[in-house]
């Protein structure tokens, strides 16, 4: 997973994530990672149009969002 997160930072690669929030709600997000550490990732959420912090342990699935890639690259 780390390689994919770093690639999102370096290439502005949009990712699609399934996330389990602390209140046990599942959400599907499209995001571009800005920062990674051992416990959290900071990312621009394309769904909410703002920066968000996500706990790494709550990320259930993450993969490249290849359908959106061409829309977000500069």
C-alpha distances in whole Angstrom, upper triangle without the diagonal:
4,5,5,6,9,10,11,13,15,15,16,14,14,11,13,11,13,14,17,19,21,24,22,22,19,19,17,16,16,15,14,12,15,14,11,12,12,13,13,12,15,15,18,18,20,21,23,23,23,20,18,17,14,13,10,12,13,10,11,9,8,9,11,14,16,20,20,18,22,23,21,21,24
4,5,5,6,8,10,11,12,14,15,14,15,13,15,14,16,16,19,20,22,25,24,24,22,21,19,18,17,15,14,11,13,11,8,10,10,12,12,10,13,14,17,18,20,22,23,23,22,19,18,16,14,14,10,13,15,12,14,13,11,11,13,16,18,21,21,19,22,24,21,21,23
4,5,5,6,9,10,10,12,13,12,14,12,15,15,18,18,21,23,25,28,27,27,24,23,20,19,17,16,14,12,14,13,11,13,13,16,15,13,15,15,18,19,21,23,25,24,23,21,20,18,17,17,14,16,18,15,16,14,11,11,11,15,16,20,19,17,20,22,20,19,21
4,5,5,6,9,10,10,11,9,10,9,11,12,15,16,19,21,24,26,25,24,21,20,17,15,14,12,11,9,12,12,11,14,15,16,15,12,14,13,15,16,17,19,21,21,21,19,18,17,15,16,13,16,16,13,14,12,8,8,8,11,13,16,16,14,17,19,17,16,19
4,5,5,7,9,10,10,9,10,8,11,11,14,15,18,19,21,24,23,23,20,18,16,14,13,10,9,6,9,9,7,10,12,13,11,9,10,10,12,14,15,18,19,19,18,15,15,13,12,13,11,14,15,12,14,12,9,9,10,12,15,18,16,15,18,19,16,16,18
4,5,5,6,8,10,9,12,11,14,15,18,18,21,23,25,28,27,26,24,22,20,18,16,13,10,8,9,8,8,11,13,15,13,11,12,12,14,16,18,20,22,21,19,17,17,16,15,16,14,17,18,15,18,16,13,12,12,15,16,19,18,16,18,20,17,16,18
4,5,5,6,8,7,10,10,13,15,18,19,23,24,27,29,28,27,25,22,20,17,15,13,10,9,10,11,11,14,16,18,16,13,14,13,14,16,17,20,22,20,20,18,18,18,17,19,16,19,20,17,19,16,13,11,10,12,13,17,15,13,15,17,14,13,15
4,6,5,5,4,6,7,11,12,16,17,20,22,24,27,26,25,22,20,17,14,11,9,6,6,8,10,10,14,16,17,15,11,11,10,11,13,13,16,18,17,16,15,15,15,15,17,15,18,18,15,17,15,11,10,8,10,12,15,13,10,13,14,11,11,13
4,6,5,7,9,10,14,15,19,19,22,23,25,28,27,26,24,22,19,16,14,10,7,5,5,7,9,13,16,17,14,11,10,9,10,13,14,18,18,17,16,14,14,14,15,17,16,19,20,17,20,18,14,14,12,14,15,18,16,13,16,16,13,12,13
4,6,8,11,13,16,18,22,22,26,26,29,32,31,30,27,25,22,19,17,14,10,9,9,10,12,15,18,20,18,14,14,13,14,16,17,21,22,20,19,17,18,18,19,21,19,22,23,20,22,20,17,15,13,15,16,19,17,14,15,16,13,11,12
4,5,9,11,15,17,21,22,26,27,30,32,31,30,27,24,21,18,15,13,9,10,11,13,14,18,21,22,20,16,16,13,14,16,16,19,21,19,19,18,19,20,20,22,20,24,24,21,23,20,16,14,11,13,13,15,13,10,12,13,10,8,10
4,6,9,13,15,19,20,24,24,27,29,29,27,24,21,19,15,12,9,6,8,9,12,14,18,20,21,18,14,13,11,10,12,12,16,17,15,15,14,16,17,18,20,19,23,22,19,21,19,15,14,11,11,12,14,11,9,10,11,8,6,8
4,6,10,13,16,18,22,23,26,28,27,25,23,20,17,14,10,9,6,8,10,13,14,18,20,21,18,15,14,11,11,12,12,15,17,16,16,15,16,17,17,20,18,21,21,17,19,16,12,10,7,8,8,11,9,6,9,10,8,7,11
4,7,10,14,15,19,20,24,25,24,22,19,16,13,10,7,5,5,8,11,14,15,19,21,21,18,14,13,10,10,9,9,11,14,13,14,14,14,16,15,18,17,20,19,15,17,14,10,9,6,5,7,9,7,6,9,9,7,9,12
4,6,10,12,16,18,21,23,21,19,16,14,10,8,6,5,6,8,12,14,14,17,19,18,16,12,13,10,10,10,10,11,14,14,15,14,14,15,13,16,14,17,15,12,13,10,7,6,4,5,8,10,9,9,12,12,11,12,16
4,7,10,13,15,19,20,19,17,13,10,7,6,5,7,9,11,14,16,16,19,20,19,16,14,14,12,12,10,10,10,13,14,15,15,14,15,13,15,14,16,14,11,11,8,6,5,6,5,9,10,10,11,14,14,13,15,19
4,6,10,12,16,17,15,14,10,8,6,5,6,8,10,11,15,16,15,17,18,16,14,12,13,11,12,10,11,11,13,15,16,15,13,13,10,12,11,13,10,7,8,6,4,7,9,9,13,14,13,14,18,18,16,18,22
4,7,10,13,14,12,10,7,6,5,6,9,11,14,14,18,18,17,19,19,17,15,14,15,14,15,12,14,13,15,17,17,17,14,14,11,12,11,12,9,6,5,5,6,9,12,12,16,16,16,18,21,21,20,22,25
4,6,10,11,9,8,6,5,6,8,11,12,14,14,17,17,16,17,17,14,12,12,14,13,15,12,14,13,14,17,16,15,12,11,8,9,9,9,6,5,6,7,9,12,15,15,19,19,19,20,24,23,21,24,27
4,7,8,6,6,5,7,9,11,14,15,18,17,20,19,18,19,18,15,13,14,16,16,17,15,17,16,16,19,19,17,14,13,10,9,10,9,5,6,7,10,12,16,18,19,22,23,22,24,27,26,25,27,30
4,5,5,5,6,8,11,12,15,16,18,18,20,19,18,18,18,14,13,14,15,15,17,14,17,15,15,18,17,16,12,11,9,9,11,10,7,9,10,13,15,18,21,21,24,25,24,25,29,27,25,28,31
4,5,7,9,11,14,15,19,19,21,20,22,21,19,19,18,14,13,15,16,18,19,17,20,19,18,21,19,18,14,12,10,9,12,11,8,11,13,16,18,21,24,24,28,29,27,29,32,31,29,31,34
4,6,9,11,15,16,20,21,23,23,24,24,23,23,22,18,17,18,19,20,21,19,21,19,18,21,20,20,16,15,13,13,15,14,11,14,15,18,20,23,26,26,29,30,28,30,33,32,30,33,35
4,6,10,13,15,19,20,23,23,25,24,23,23,22,18,17,19,20,20,22,19,21,19,19,22,22,21,17,16,14,13,15,13,10,12,12,15,18,21,24,24,27,28,27,29,32,31,30,32,35
4,7,10,13,16,18,21,21,24,24,23,23,23,20,18,18,19,19,20,17,19,16,16,20,19,19,16,16,13,14,16,14,11,12,12,14,17,20,22,22,25,25,24,27,30,28,27,30,33
4,7,10,14,15,19,19,22,22,21,22,22,19,17,17,18,17,18,15,17,14,15,19,19,19,16,15,13,13,14,13,10,10,9,11,13,16,19,18,22,22,21,23,27,25,24,27,30
4,6,10,12,16,17,20,20,20,22,22,19,17,16,16,15,15,12,13,11,12,15,16,16,13,14,12,13,14,14,11,10,10,11,12,14,16,15,19,19,18,20,23,22,21,24,27
4,7,10,13,15,18,19,19,21,22,20,17,16,16,14,14,10,11,9,11,14,15,15,13,14,12,14,15,15,12,10,10,9,10,11,13,12,15,15,14,17,20,18,18,21,24
4,6,10,12,15,16,17,19,20,19,15,13,13,10,10,7,7,6,9,11,12,12,11,12,11,14,14,16,13,11,12,10,9,11,12,10,14,14,12,14,17,16,15,18,21
4,7,10,13,15,16,19,21,20,16,13,13,10,9,6,5,6,9,10,11,12,11,13,12,15,15,18,15,13,14,12,10,10,9,7,11,11,9,11,14,12,11,14,17
4,6,9,12,13,16,19,17,14,11,10,6,5,4,5,8,9,9,10,9,9,11,11,14,14,17,15,13,15,13,10,10,10,9,12,13,10,11,14,12,10,12,15
4,6,10,11,15,18,17,14,10,9,5,5,7,7,11,12,11,11,9,10,12,12,15,15,18,17,14,17,15,11,11,10,10,12,14,11,10,13,12,9,10,13
4,6,8,11,14,14,11,7,6,4,6,9,11,13,14,13,12,9,10,10,10,13,12,16,15,13,16,14,11,12,11,12,15,17,15,13,16,16,12,13,15
4,7,11,14,14,11,8,6,5,7,10,12,15,15,14,12,9,10,10,12,14,14,18,18,16,19,18,15,16,15,16,18,20,17,16,18,18,14,14,15
4,7,11,11,8,6,5,7,10,13,15,18,18,17,14,11,11,9,11,12,12,16,16,15,19,18,15,17,17,18,21,23,20,19,22,21,18,18,19
4,7,8,6,5,6,9,12,15,17,20,19,19,17,13,12,10,10,10,9,13,14,13,16,16,14,16,16,19,21,24,22,20,23,23,20,20,22
4,6,6,6,9,12,15,17,21,22,22,22,19,16,14,11,11,10,9,12,14,14,17,18,16,18,19,22,24,27,25,24,27,27,24,24,25
4,6,8,11,14,18,20,23,24,24,24,22,18,16,13,11,9,8,10,13,13,16,17,16,19,21,23,26,29,27,26,29,30,26,27,29
4,7,10,13,17,18,21,22,22,23,20,17,14,10,9,6,6,7,10,11,14,16,16,19,21,23,26,28,27,26,30,29,26,27,29
4,7,10,13,14,18,19,18,19,16,13,10,7,5,5,5,8,9,10,14,15,14,17,19,20,23,26,24,23,27,26,23,24,26
4,6,10,11,15,16,16,16,14,10,8,6,5,7,7,10,11,10,14,14,12,15,16,17,20,22,20,20,23,22,19,20,22
4,7,9,13,14,14,13,10,7,6,5,6,9,10,14,13,13,16,16,14,16,16,17,20,22,20,19,22,21,17,18,20
4,6,9,11,11,10,8,6,6,6,8,11,12,15,14,13,16,15,13,14,14,14,17,19,16,16,18,17,14,15,17
4,6,9,8,7,6,4,6,9,11,14,15,18,17,15,18,17,15,15,15,14,17,17,14,14,17,15,11,13,15
4,5,5,5,6,6,6,9,10,14,15,18,16,14,16,15,13,14,14,13,16,16,13,14,16,14,12,15,17
4,6,5,7,9,10,13,14,17,18,21,19,16,18,17,15,15,13,11,14,13,10,12,14,11,9,13,15
4,6,8,10,11,14,14,18,19,21,18,16,18,17,15,16,15,13,16,15,12,14,16,14,13,16,18
4,6,8,9,12,13,17,19,21,18,17,19,19,17,19,18,16,19,18,15,17,19,16,15,18,20
4,7,9,13,15,19,20,23,21,19,21,21,19,19,18,16,19,18,15,16,17,14,12,16,17
4,6,10,13,16,18,21,19,18,21,21,19,20,19,18,21,21,17,18,20,17,14,17,18
4,7,10,14,16,19,17,16,20,19,17,19,19,18,21,21,18,19,21,18,15,17,19
4,7,10,12,15,14,13,17,17,16,18,18,18,21,22,19,20,22,20,17,20,21
4,7,9,12,11,11,15,16,15,18,19,19,22,24,21,21,24,23,20,22,23
4,6,9,7,8,11,13,12,15,17,18,21,23,21,21,24,23,21,22,25
4,5,5,7,11,13,13,16,19,20,23,25,24,24,27,26,24,25,28
4,5,5,9,10,11,14,17,18,22,24,23,23,26,26,23,25,27
4,6,8,11,12,16,19,21,24,26,25,25,29,29,27,28,31
4,6,9,11,15,18,19,23,24,23,24,28,27,25,27,30
4,6,7,11,14,15,19,21,20,21,24,24,22,24,27
4,7,11,14,15,19,20,20,21,25,25,24,25,29
4,7,11,12,15,17,17,18,22,22,21,22,26
4,7,9,12,14,14,15,18,19,18,19,22
4,6,9,11,12,12,16,17,16,17,20
4,6,9,9,8,12,13,12,13,17
4,6,6,6,10,11,10,12,16
4,5,5,8,10,11,11,15
4,6,7,9,10,12,16
4,6,5,7,9,13
4,6,6,6,10
4,6,6,9
4,6,8
4,6
4
